Amino acid sequence: MVGPVELPVYRTLQTAVDRGVATITLNRPHRRNAVGDGMREELADAYLWCDRADAVRVVVLTGAPPAFCAGADLSAGELTFTDPGPTFSAAGIDVAAWTVSKPVIAAVNGHAIGLGLTLALQCDIRYFAADAQYGVVQVRRGMVGDAYSHWVLPRLVGLSNAAEILLGGVTFDGHRAVALGLGSRVLDADEVLAAAHELAHDIADNAAPASVAASKRLLWDSFDLGRAAVGARETEIHLALMRHDDAREGVRAFMERRRPRWTGK
């Protein structure tokens, strides 16, 4: 077992690690966790920390109730989108969740609007609260969707549904979000985080870290690869994993009806 870890401390986030699962909580509840006050930079740093930490095998991203993330902080009023600064990027944050080598599960436990939803779309798995409201509403603010939403959404939900979300700026509830293909489960708001943690611990306990990392990378890369290239990558990954003891340990644990003891990272 990995011993206690020293957690990074942030102004806009809360962090915790429990049995291989890191939880990052967007923590500006007075602004419904809107992205501001350095949250972009802090979330990027938290992702990098989770990526490097051997004690972390799965990451859960959530928001301090009652919201997940209200999107961009509009406290500057009509000037919110008019002063981009010299280093502006529409990427949302500098470190996308899909670049983290561990699975990132979005426990979308409340409203996720604009950047709030597009940040969740960068995660690998998304659970949605049923009664909350979701939408990429930027066209209704004189802007367009960000955080690679024009790349992610067509691949998740198809061109027509992506166009409805991005061009209409419509909002919808959790049932509609899952029906569209934005997430895999819809639950009551107070059940979302617990369900995400249950899945996260199952992955952390039972899935080989190196196998999960390789599969995640190929899943996201497959958006830009043809069938033959994916097949070749799968073969390369199999050959690499076959050289590690985890390929034997997984079968040993299954035959002995016990939890595997992975040594790969």
N, C-alpha and C positions, 0 to 999 in steps of 0.2 A: 504493500500500500504506500502511496505517496503521502509524505508528511504534510503538516500545515504549510500554507503558502502565504506570502505577503501580498496582499491585494493592492492594486493601485487605487488612489483616492482622487475623486473628481468632484467638481462643483455641480455638474448637471446630470451625473449618473450615479447609481448605486451598483456595486459589484459584490458578488458572493460566489464561492465555489463549494460545492457539496458532492463528494464522491464522484469526481470526474466531470461534473456539470457546472459550468460557469453561467451565472445569470447576470445579465446586464439590464438594468432598469433605467429607462429614460425618466429623469426625476426633476421635472419642473412643473409640478401639479398645479401651481398657481397660474400657469400659462397653458394648461392642458398638454404639457410636455412638448410644446412647440419648440422647433429647432432654433436656438439662439443662445447668447451668452457663452459661446465657445463650445456648444454641444457637438457641432460637426467635428471639430478637432479632437475632442475628448472621446467621441465614439470611435473615430479612426484609431486612436491610441489604444483603446480598450480592445478592439479587434486584433490589433497587432500583438498586444500582450497575451491574449487568449491563443493566438496562433503559435506563439513561442513557448507557452507554458506547458511542460510535460504533464502537469497535474490536470490539465483541461483536455477532455476528449470530445465534449459537445458544448455548444453555446446556445443559451436561450436568451432572446431579446424580447423585452416586454416594456410596459409603461406603468408608471405610478397611477393607480386608479384616480378618476374614473375613465381616463382616456389612454389610448396607446400613444398617439402623437397627432397633434392638430396641424402639423405641417410647418411652414415657415412662420416665424414670429412676426405678427403684423403690428407690433407696438409702434413702429415708425409711421404708421398710417399710410398715406398715399405715396410716401417716399420709400416704402419697403423695397420695391424692385427697381429703383431708379439710380442707386449708387452702388454698382457692383464691386468697386474696388479693383486694384491692379492685378489681383490673382484670382479673379472670379472663374469658377468652373460650374457648369450645370450638373456635375457628377453627383451632387448631394453630399457625399463625403469622399475623402481621398482614398479610403480603403473600403471597397465594396465587400459585402458579406460573402459573395461567391469566391473571393480570393482567399478567404480563411481556409486553412487545410482541414479544419474540423467542421462537422455539420453545424449549421446555424438555423435554429428553429425560432420563428416569429410567433410569440404568444400574443396575438393581436386582441387584447382584452377590452378594447373600447374603441372609440372613434379614431379612424386613421384617414386623414385628409391630405391631399397634395403630397408633399414630401414625406409625410407620415406613412402613406400607403406605398409610395415608391421605394422607400427604405425597406419596408417589409417584403416587397417584391424581389429584393436582392437576396433574401434569405432562401435557404434550400427547401424548407417546409414551413407552411403557414397554417395556424389554427385561428379561426375567427369567432369573435363574440357575435351571437345571433342578432341582437337588437341594436348594435352600434351602426354608425354610418361610415361609409367608405367611398372614396372617389379621388380621381386625379383631376382636380377642379381648376387647374391653372388657366385654361382658356377663358374662364369666367373672371379671372383677375388680370386679364391682358397679357398673360404669359403662356408658356407651353409646359407640358410635363417634363420632369427632370429625372435625374438619377438613372439614366439609360432606359427610361420607361418605353421609349419608342423601339427599343431593341428587345426588351423582355416581353412586353405585353403581346405582340403578335405571335411570339413563340409559345406563350402560355395559353392564350385563349383564341388565337386566330385573328385574321386581319379585320373581319367585320366587327367582332366584339371589341377588339382593341380600338377601332375607330369610334365605336359608341362611347367607350370610356374616355378616350383622349380628346376627341373632337366635340363631344357633347358636354364634357365636364360634369356628367351626371353623378349623383350619389345613389347608393344602394346599401341594403343590409347584408348581414353575414350569410344568410341563405342564398341570396343572389350571387355573392362573391364566390361561394363554393360551387354553385351551379355553373358559373362562368368558367371555372377552373383556376381561380386565383389561389385557392387553398384546398386542403384535403379534408378538413373537419370544421363543422360549425357547432358551437356549444354555448351554453349560458355563460355570461361574462365571468362569473365567479368560478367557472370550471376550466377556463382556457389555460391558465398558467399551470394548474395541477396536471392537466392532460399533457401539456408540453413537457413538463418535468418527467412524467411517467415514461414517455417515449425517449426522452434524452437519457435517462438512467438505463433504460433497456439497451440503447445503443452503446452507451459507455461501458456497460458490464459485459456485453455479449458479442460485440462486433469488433473485429481486429482493426486497430487504428490505422495501420498502413493500408489495409484494404479499403476502408472507408474513405481515406484521403484520396486514393487513386480513383475510386469510383466517382467521388464528387467532382474531381477535376475533369474527368472524361465526360460526365453528364453535362457540365456547363460548356466544355469545349465542343461537344457534339453539335451545338447550334450552328457552328461554323465549319463542320466537317461533313464530307460525304460518307456514304455507307462503307465503302472500301477502307477509307481512312479510319473510321471507328473500329472496324474489324481488325485492322492492323494494330491499333492502339490497344485493343483488348488482348491481343496475343502478346504484345510487349509487356503489358502489366502482369498477365498470367506468368510469363517466364520469370519476371523479376520476383514476384511473390513466391513462386515455387522454390526459390533459393533460400527462403527464410524459414526458421523453425515454426513460425505461426501457421504455416500451411500444414504442418504435422499436428501442432497443438490443437487446432480447431477440430480435427477429426478425433484426436485422443479425448478431448473434453466431451464431444458428442457421444462417443462410444462408452465413456465412463460416467455419463449422466451428471456432469459437474460443470461449474462455470469455468470458462477458459482462462488461462493465465498467459496473457499476451506479453511478449517481450519486444515487439516492434513498436515504432513510434510514428 
